[in-house]
C-alpha cells in the first residue's frame, strides 16, 4: 500500500506559520497540524498488486476521508441531532484556531479576552441561549453552507455576540459592522431599479428543452445577452446565433470574438458614430456579463445561484441585468429563492415548467464491479482525475474498446475534441470516461451513465454528491437528438445502486439562499481601518464581522485568500489586489501560481509583460499523466495572461503570441492524450520507463515530510521568481 497525501497551499502556509511559534508550543503545534489535516486533507489509497483485476477493479483508487472526519450527509439527512454535533465540533475548533486568534488580535482583542469571551460564547451556544445557534435554526445553515461555510458562520456569530455583549471589546465595532453590512443587496443596483423587468423562469430536468425555448426568444430579439456558466456553452450559443444569421459577439475570461460577418447572412443592426457595427446578441460567461440596457437576457443554470464559490455571479445578474425581459433557465429548486429576491425588487415571476424529452430510467442492476460489462455508448463517471486514466486503461485492456476522456483540468478545446471522438461512430472511440465536467456544456451521445462512486471530495471532506448533481449527470444519458432511444443510469458497485435510485427519483431540495460578495469599494473602505493588516487577512476579517440577510450567503473566499497570499509581498493597490484575486485560477496549481506572481509583479511596476519571458513550454510531448498535468497547468497560465489582457491591456498586450502559445499547448495536450493511449504499459509508459517512474514514486512517497519539503520549495521558488 502506498499513501499519497495531497495538501493545499493553505496547509503549507499553516505549517510554516506554526514552525515559528517556538519550542514551548511544540505539543500545540502537533495537535493543530493534525486538526488542520483532518479538515482539509485526504488520502488516495492505491493497491497496485492486486491481481484479481477484472472483477474487483485492480488498480482502482478509493478516496478516503483522512482521520476521523465523517462523510458529510446529503441535505435531507441533515437534522437537529446532526446540527448539535456539528455545532459542538465547530465551537471546539473555533476556540483553538490560530487563524481566528490572529484575526481577533488584528481587531484589538487580546488572547486573554478571546479566551474568556469565546468560552462564554460557546457555553451560551450549547445551552441554546443564542437564537441563531439553536440546533433547529442551524439545519438550514448547514444545508446551504456545508462544512467550511458553517465554520465561518460560527466565527461570524461570535462577533455578533461580542457586539451585543461586549461592545467596547472591539474598537469601533458598530462602525465596522456597518461597513460590512450586506443585508440589502436589492438596493445595490439603483439604475436597474428604474427599469420595469419581466422575469420568466424556464424550469425542468436535464434535456427538457427549457434553454432551447429561451434561446429562441433571444434569437428573435432586437438586442440581448446570453449568460453562460461555462465558456463552452457561451461558444456554442455564439456559433448558433451567427449560423442563424444573427450577429453575435463572444466574451469570456479567455476569449473575445466579433460577429462572423464573413457569413453573408450576418448583418449588423446598426453603426456607431465611428462607423463600427452594432451587433444584436452578446454571448458571455456569467462573470463577464455587462449590465447595459438590453431587450432580452437569458441566464442559464440559475440554480447555480446557490453555488458556494460562484453563486454571486448569478445573483449579480438577477439583481443587475438591465433587460426588459429576463429568462432564467434551470432547475425547479431555484423558483422559491428567485421569487423571494424578485419580491424584494417588486417584480413578478412567471414560471414555465418543462418535462424531459426522451426516456430515462435507472437500471435495477449494477455492473457488479465487472469492467467487462461496459458497452459501446457508455460514459463512466468518476470524481478523481487519477482514476479517469486508471479506469480508461482498465476498460481498454478488458474490452478492447477505446476510451475518450473528459475532465475539468482539460482545456475546453481538448474537451470538445474528446467529445467529438466519442460522438463520432466511425472514430473508433466507443466509451467515455469522465468527471462531473460532463454535467453541462457539451453535447454527448451517451446511452448509459455508469457511476463508479456517488461520493466526492469537496475540499473539506468526502461527501455524497447531491440529488441535483446526480440528476444533472445522470440526465446526460439518452439526450434528445443523440441517437439513443432511451437513457439508462446505473452504478459500477452494487452497494451504490440504492442511493442512485433514490436520488434519481427525488427532487432537489429547494434553494434557500443566494451567494453574494462585497464590492471592491466596500473592501477598500474596510482596508483603510486596518492599514497594517495584510490584504489576505482582510478578507477573513470582513467575513468575520459582516451581516448578511437570511436569503443570501457570503460566497466562499478560500480561493481568493490563497491568491491574495501569493501576491501579498508585492506593492499593489487595493483595487489591483481585488482584481487579481478573482483571476480564474486555482492557486494550488504551483506552475499557475508562480506565473500569477510574475504577472502581478508587472502590474505592480506598471511595465509591459511579454508572455515569452514567463511561459516556457516543455519541448517534449507528454507521455504520462503527470507530464500531461504539467501541460494543463501551462495552458491555464497562458489563459490567465489572456484574461489579464482584458483588464490591463497596456501591460499584457501581445495577445497574438499568447494565442499561438495556447494553440501550441493544446496540440501538445492532444498529442499527449493520444500517446498515453497508444504506448505500451500503464498510461503509455514503456517497461523501463515504468520501472524508473515506480522507483521515483516510491522515493517521493516514503513519508509526508518529503512532500512538505517539496511544497516549501515551490513556495520559495514563487518568491524568487517574483523578485527576478
Helices and strands as residue ranges (DSSP letters): E 2-6, H 9-18, G 23-25, H 26-40, E 42-46, H 53-56, E 61-65, G 75-77, H 80-95, H 98-106, H 111-126, G 131-133, H 135-165, H 173-179, E 181-182, G 185-187, G 192-194, E 198-204, H 210-219, E 224-228, H 231-243, E 248-251, E 256-257, E 270-271, E 277-278, E 281-285, G 286-288, E 293-299, G 302-306, H 311-320, E 322-330, G 332-334, H 335-344, E 349-354, E 359-362, G 371-373, E 378-381, H 385-399, E 402-406, H 412-423, E 429-434, G 436-439, E 448-451, E 455-457, E 462-464, H 467-474, E 486-491, G 494-496, H 497-505, E 514-516, H 520-527, H 535-545, E 547-548, E 552-554, H 558-566, H 574-581, H 590-605, G 611-613, H 625-647, H 655-678, G 682-684, H 687-700, H 704-723
